[in-house]
Amino acid sequence: MLYEYVRFQTDDWRKAAHAAYDGVRRDAEPAGGALYGVWRAVIGAPVDQGVLMLAYPDPRAWAERRAGPRRYEGLALLDSALLIPAARPEHGSTAAPDGLHAHRWFRIRPGSFQEFARLSEAGWWPVIEGDGARIQGLWAARGGAAEGDALLITRYESMAHWEATRYATPEARARLAPDARRAMEQRGGLTLGSVVRVMRPVPPP
């Protein structure tokens, strides 16, 4: 599978929703593509910006889609990045349609993606999913306007829920099980930097 992460700008979210679900999705389907999710910025990006993600069975299908229409009323495409899924999402799945989604880009040490993914899936994700968060997917960047080496999308109920899963203080980290704390520390050791944007799913019109 290959995913395309597309940033866009709009001055009319109703038109943007129609463009994404009726236009972009329609144009991707003949090449075997599918719309994985559509989001609008809440924190970390201008409120007139959003993201849509498309899933393709292979690079050839993506290239075929790229040859088709790329202009849609109410939706100005800004840039895009190509992503390869790691542990999630499962083939054919779509992003959760509700809650708040944190889109976090990571810069990680060269050659460490597989270890980063392993520590995430086996060591850290069980902790935050035990707190009610839901991992939507982890992807490795493969080209285009990627903002890091890896993208993680996680669903939360609210901003307060997101804050509660940060384990940002020594007191909070001390409450973790030893294996979870070790995974958090090792994963942090592979991380050179990160940026997060909180997004809200845009439903079909």
Disulfide bonds with the S-S distance in Angstrom:
none
